[in-house]
């Protein structure tokens, strides 16, 4: 196998990103694949939401 890391993208429903990440990490642990999988990342972005005149920052 190549020493170079490969990237994969998993499409999920909005709001389920962290649940999918947790499931992937659990599978990695159960199958002993820690050496094969470097990192599982969920990109997040801060969004400013104004409701009733109040600013809220959400991810």
C-alpha positions, 0 to 999 in steps of 0.5 A: 500500500502507498505511504501517501494519504488518501482523502475520502468525502462522505456526504451526510444529511445536514445535522448528522455530521457528528453522528456519522463521524462517531460511527466511523470512529467506532468502526475504526476502533472495532476493526483495529484499523487505527494504523490505516485511518489517520483522521476523521474530520467534520468541517464546521463554519460559524454562522451569525443568526439574528433573531428577535434583534439578538445575534447568535453565533452557531456552527 
